[in-house]
Amino acid sequence: MEEHQASRKSPRERLSDMVSRLRQEIVTGKRPSGEFLPSEKALADQFELSNQSVRKGLDILVGEGLINKIPRVGNKVVGPRVDAVSTVKFGFHSSVASEASILQLIAMFQGANPHIKVQAVPLTSSSFHYIGNYFAGGILDAVMMNYTDFHDCLESGGRELLETLPRNPDIYPFLSDAFTSDGQLLVQPFIFSPLLLAYNRAHFAEKGLSEPDSSWTWHDLIRAAELLAVPNERLGFHFDFYSANRWPLLALQSDAKFERGDDGAIRLAGTRMMEALRTCREIKRELSHLSDGVATGESERMLAKGKASMIVTSFFYLNYLHNNPVPFDVAPVPHFGTPRSLLLSIGLAVNRRSKRKEPALKLLEFLTSAEAQLFIRKHTYSLPALRSAAEWVGEEKMYRPSRFSLFRETIPGFRFFTDLGINAGELSRLNRDLKLYWAGLDTESTLCAQIESWSRERRA
């Protein structure tokens, strides 16, 4: 069977297989130091290669210090040098362990590249100031970075820490564009997700309601939530309203931007953005049952337990529903008349100053390869950045909502938080001030004065 499969591979692929297998056997000790490899003719027969190709492959292993060529005797295993195995320290967001099966992907990479060890370092903070210290100190060689991290990096003067990467034409262009600065790709897109509505189909059937579709406005949702709610049993709708990855959705759907005065400071009073923020507060009041300060994954767990009929979530967080029997489906998020959705994107960056830059780049190349990206598509709900993987159709290995592929039709409405006319630092500060305003603890005039004051100080 193995020989039949090998015959269908190209000579280059068969040569790569030979080198990879011999390397793995040597590094793992299966072929101990002092042992001789099979003859060049035996290797040529085993991998269906010419003797010349075999010699080229063996030269690679000689260059890596794994074997010695002894004329008229053979190729002797000398074992890996102490420096033959490179350790790449890879920082990743803890939640992505399930969102993208990152630990399984790392295991796959190490199996194919036994001369590279990956040390996975969970990150406890998403701030680039934190990540940047790790890069500058040589503690991390590669890191997982979301769109906000990237802009925080640029604003913090950390651009020179990021290695320039090749643009992959098979990755959705709007994702690569988002991680590009001055014409250079600095973060390779890995996975992405727009915000979407997830809902319990059984609850809609129970109440005789039509399921959500792309025409739904927020008022449609509010009416449905009132009908779906069952006192002391379940909520009609649950939404992490105060999250910086949630509330910008409503502002983006209002087609408003933060305006600025001549000094570059945010001017809020009397603007269309202030009208949008006021509308957000009104919707918050109409959905007064919403929790303040929702824990990560709480909305999804409530949907899974039948305690919420609808939630705003992402394809990333749908993974909290994995292995739950709830009959859920998905729909575009409600809107104010013009469909829009907040886009979340996670990419991979390499430390330009790393002493292990080459193996780190090899790890990134694998994680964005067709093999790894298709693994993400088949085993998670996250959307891989590689178009062919994201749009793959075939036999599913897990429950998949019937409208899973709706993201393809909603791409024109994807927007990043920066489309609001603010940067990462301003988003963080706005998040704190708006919580007080929406909770009714600050007046509109107080909100405007505070934002205009600190934004002016930031520009000074």
Sequence and secondary structure as in RCSB ss.txt:
>XXXX:A:sequence
MEEHQASRKSPRERLSDMVSRLRQEIVTGKRPSGEFLPSEKALADQFELSNQSVRKGLDILVGEGLINKIPRVGN
KVVGPRVDAVSTVKFGFHSSVASEASILQLIAMFQGANPHIKVQAVPLTSSSFHYIGNYFAGGILDAVMMNYTDF
HDCLESGGRELLETLPRNPDIYPFLSDAFTSDGQLLVQPFIFSPLLLAYNRAHFAEKGLSEPDSSWTWHDLIRAA
ELLAVPNERLGFHFDFYSANRWPLLALQSDAKFERGDDGAIRLAGTRMMEALRTCREIKRELSHLSDGVATGESE
RMLAKGKASMIVTSFFYLNYLHNNPVPFDVAPVPHFGTPRSLLLSIGLAVNRRSKRKEPALKLLEFLTSAEAQLF
IRKHTYSLPALRSAAEWVGEEKMYRPSRFSLFRETIPGFRFFTDLGINAGELSRLNRDLKLYWAGLDTESTLCAQ
IESWSRERRA
>XXXX:A:secstr
 HHHHHHTS HHHHHHHHHHHHHHHHHTTSS TT B   HHHHHHHHT  HHHHHHHHHHHHHTTSEEEETTTEE
EE    TTTSEEEEEEEETTHHHHS HHHHHHHHHHH TTEEEEEEEES   HHHHHHHHHTT  SEEEEEHHHH
HHHHHTT GGGB  B   TTB HHHHHHTEETTEE SEEEEEEEEEEEEEHHHHHHHT     TT BHHHHHHHH
HHH BTTTBBS B  TT TTTTHHHHHHTT   EE TTS EE TTSHHHHHHHHHHHHHHHTTT  SS  TTHHH
HHHHTTSBSEEEEETTGGGGGTT    EEEEE  BSSS  EEEEEEEEEEBTT TTHHHHHHHHHHHTSHHHHHH
HHHHSSSEESBHHHHT  S  SS   TTGGGHHHHGGGEE GGGGS  HHHHHHHHHHHHHHHTTSS HHHHHHH
HHHHHHHHH 
